[in-house]
Amino acid sequence: VKLQREIERDYSYDGVDTCAVDGMCQVACPVLINTGDLVRRLRDEQAAVGEKAVWTLLSKQWSYGTQLLGSLISLAHKVPTLSALVLNSLRKISNKVPLINTEIISGGKARVGLRNPHATVVYFPSCTSSIFGGSTPDSFLELCQKAGVTVKIPKEIAGACCGTPWKSKGMNDGYRSMRAQTGELLNKLTKDGALPIVSDSSSCTQGLGEINSEYKVIDVVTFTLTTLVPALKLRKIWALALHPTCSSTQLGINDDLVALGKAISENVYVPDAWSCCAYAGDRGAIHPELTESATRAEADEIKSQQFDRYASCNRTCEIGMSQSTGKNYQHIIELVNELS
């Protein structure tokens, strides 16, 4: 009985708490087994009733949730010493309290709709930008304006989400609720799938595609490369380091990411030691040792060389890589806009 308890305790940390559920095990497995599916099921089984209720409520009030989180992170960014003291104190009560690196994360602003009856594309800005900051939404809209592409954003966008936060935590009731809400919204906005949907975070692109396989969901990397770049005049830097993501790998758009990099840089470098950063939404903030371990080889490779800029295609991955390397990783769309 004692041994059983020890095994269960160890597996709870090694197998459940520190699994990034990124699906990369399926990519490596010859028979496509995704152990993340098992971990999500275990998280669902182990979650307290109260925790599930909170996440189900959040799925119905997500606009308030993102505004609150973004505001708290913005406040923490302004008073880093006090916020570190508060978070470290809360960590002593619960190890589920995330440790926010306020030097990297500044907090974002609420997503707002954009009405355009002549729009040719529906833009779905990720809620990660409203929580963790970054200028990807503004950069994409500016690029579309420069390229003459008309865009609309759903007026209900503040409360919409691809559902990945619920899915990864095993909060199945909340996940089903958010999927239903977002699916209904996208059906209406895309005219039952006639208009393409552009997502600005690779994990969200993957999540939106899972809501309804009939949607034409395009990642912002691919859309920018194929639709915007031909209409833009771009300057080039000398050297760019790229971090592909787990989702961009599973979506099959890493070649597009590199091609977009080559449109703005003479030299594009993807580390030989590239792998999952394991930040996984908030997993790397709750367990910083996970991201530190997962990125050690890649970070050492990056720090041994000199680059002008550093880029990826998912906000939380940019945070994880910035934290590990000490370099400022941005969404590649922000760089394209800067150099256009």
N, C-alpha and C positions, 0 to 999 in steps of 0.2 A: 504493500500500500504506500509506503514511504517513497519507494522508487517510482511508482506510478505518478505520485504527486510531483516529484522532481522532474520527471519527463514532461508532464503536462505544463509545468511552470516554464521550463526551458523552451518548449515548443511554442508556447504562447508568445514569447518574445522573438525567438529565432524564426518561427514559421508564419506567425500571424501578424504581430505588431510591426515587424520590419520587412514585410513583403511590399514591394512597390506596386503590385498588381498591374504591371505595365504590359503584360502579354509577350514580352520578349523571349520567355521560355518557350512559347509556342513557335516563335520564329526559328529557334535553334533546334527544336524537337523534330525528329524525322517523321513522327506520326502526329504532329500538331497538337500535343497535349498542352493545355494552358493551366498551370497549377494556380494561377490567379483566380480562376473560377472557384476552386476549392476554398481558397482563402476568403473570398467574398462571402461564400456560404457560411464559413466558420465565424466570420465577423458578425453576420446576421444572427447566428445562433447564440453568440456570446454577448451581444449588445443588450444593455439594460432596457427595460420597457420605457423608462423616462427618456433615455437617449434617443430611442426610435421615435418617440412622440415629438421631441424637439425638432428632429430632422424632417419629420412629416409636416410639422407646422411651418418650418422654413421653406419647404417646397411650395407652400401656398402664399408665403409672404417674403419671397426672395428679394424683392426690391428693397425692403426695409433691412433685410439681413446684409446685403452687400453694402448699402449706405452706412450701416453701423460699423461693419468691419473696416471699410475704407476710412471712415472718420477716426476710428480708434488707432489705426496704423499711422494715419497722418499726425495724430496727436503724439503718438510714441516717437515719431520721427523728429518732432520739434523738441521733445524733452527726453532724449535717449537715456540719460543716466537714471532718471526716475522710472522710466518704463522698464529698463533692465532690472531694476530693483524689484518692481512689482511683479514682473514675469517670473523672476527667479524665486520669489516668495511663493507665488502660486504653484510653481513646479514642485515645491515641497509638499503641496497638498495633493496634486494630481499630475502624473507624468504625461497626461494628454494635453496639457497647456503648451501651445507652440512657443518656441523661442524665436522672436522676430529680429532679424538683423536690420536695424533701422538705418545703417549706413548704406544699405542696398535698396531696401524697400521703403517707399515714401507714402504709400497710400494713393488711391486714385479718385476719380470723380464719377458721379452717377452717369449711367448710360441714358441717352435721350433719343427719342425717335426723330426721323427725318422724312418728311412727306415729300413725295415726288411722283406725280401721276404718270410721268413719262419714263420712269426708271426702267432700266434694262436688267438690273440685278438687285437682289435683296442682300443687304449687308447685315451680318449677325455678329456684332462685336462681342468678344468674350467677357464674361463677368470677372475674369482674373484681372483685367486691366482696371476695373472699377474698384477692386480690392487692393491689388498689389502695385498699382501705378503703371508707369510706362506711357508712351505716346503713340502706340500703334494705331488706335482708332483715328486719331487726328491725322496721322501720317498717311493712312490709307485714303481717307476722304480727300486730302490735299492732292494725292497722286491721281485719284480719279478725276478731280477737277482739271488738273494739268493735262490729262490724257483725253478729256472730253467724254468721260463715261458717266452716265446718270445713275444715281444710287438712291435707294430708299432704305430706311431703318424702321422696323416696326415700332409704333408708339408705345407698345407694351413691353419693349425690350428690357426695361429695368427689372422686370420680374421673371424673365425667361432665362433658361439655361439648358445646355445639352444633357444635363443629368449626371455627368461624370462624378462630381463630388459625392452624390448619393450612392451611385453604383460601386465606386471604389471602396466605400466604407461598409458596404453590405446593407445599407438602409433601403431595403427593397420597396417598402410602402411609399416612402418619399420619392424614390426613383420612378416608380410607376406614375405617381401623381405629377411629377415634373415632366415626364415624357408626354403624358396626355395633354398637358397645358401647352407645351411648346409645339407639339405635333399639330394641334388644332390651330395655333397661331400661324405656323408655317404653311399649312394647307391654304389658309385664307390669303396670306401675303404673296405666295408664289403662284396664285391662280391654279391651285391643285397641281403644282409641280412644273408649271410652264416656265417660270422664271428661275434662273440659277440662284443658289444661296452661296455667298462667300463668307467663310469663317476665318478669323485672324489668329487662331491658335490651333496647332495641329491636333491636339487631343480633343478639342471641341469639334473640329472637322470630322474626326472619327466618331465622336459621340452623336453628332447630328445625323450622320449617315446611318447610324444604328436605329434611330427613331423610325425612319421610313426609308427603305432602300430605293424607293421610287423618286426621292428628292434628288436633284442634281446639285450636290454639295461640292463646292470647289474650295480647296485651301487657298488662302490669300497668296501663298508663294507661287502656286501654279497660275492663278489668275493674273497676278502682276507680271509674271514672266511672259505669258501668252497674249494678254490683252493690253496691258498698260505699257510695258517696256517698249514695244514697237512705236509707240506714239510719244516717247519721251527722249529728251537729250540728257545723257548721263555722263558725269565726270567719273574718273576712276582713281582709287587709292592704289597703293603699291601691294599691300599684303593684308589679307583677310583670313581670320581663323573662324571656321564654322563648326558648330555642334549640332548635328542632326539629332532628332528626338526619336523616342520609341514609336510615337504615333506617326511621324513622318516616314519612318522605316516601314511600318505596317501598311501605311497608305500608298507606299511606293513612289513617294515624291522627293526622295533624296537627290535624284539626278536633277530635278527642277530647282532644288535648293542650291546645288552647286552651280548650275547654269545661271541662276539669278545672281549668285555671288560673282561670277565671271563678268557679268554685265556692269559691275561697279568696282572690280578689283583686277589688277594685272595678275595677281597670284592668289589662289584660293587653296586653303589648307584644311583638310579634315584629318584630325589626329589618327594615327594608326591604332592608338589605344582607346579610340572612341567607344563608349558604351553608355548604358542608361545612367543618368545622373542620380536617379532614385529620389529626387525631390518629391515627385509624385503628388502634386497639388499642395498638400501641407505635411506630407509624411516626413520630408527632410527638415521641416521646422520642429516637428514633434520629436523626431529622432535624428538630430544633426550628425550623429556618428554614422548613420546609414549613408547619407550623401558623401560624407568625408571618405568613407571606405570605397564607395562605388566609383568615385571620380579621381581617386589618388593617382592612378597611372596616367590618365588623360591630363590631369592638372600638371603633373610633373613634366609631361611632354610639351604642353603649352608654355609653361614658365621657362623652359629651356631655350625658347626662340622668341623672336621679336615680330610683332604684327602691328599694323596700324589700327585695326579695329577687330572686334569680336562679335559674332552674331549667332543667333539660333532662330527658332520659329515657334516658341512657346514661352509665355511669360515666366511660369514657375521654373522651367528648365534654365532660363536666363538667370534667374535668381540663384539657383543651385550652382551653376557654373561660375558666376561672379563670386560667390562665397568661397568656392574651392580654389579658384585661381588668383583671386585678388584683382582680376581684370573686369572691365565693364562690358558685360554681354548685353546686347540689345536685340530686339527683333529686327531681322534683316530688312523689313519694310521701312523701319525708321531710317535706316542707312540709305536705302534707295531714295526715299523722299529727300533726305539731306543732300544727296548727290545729284538730284534732278534739277 
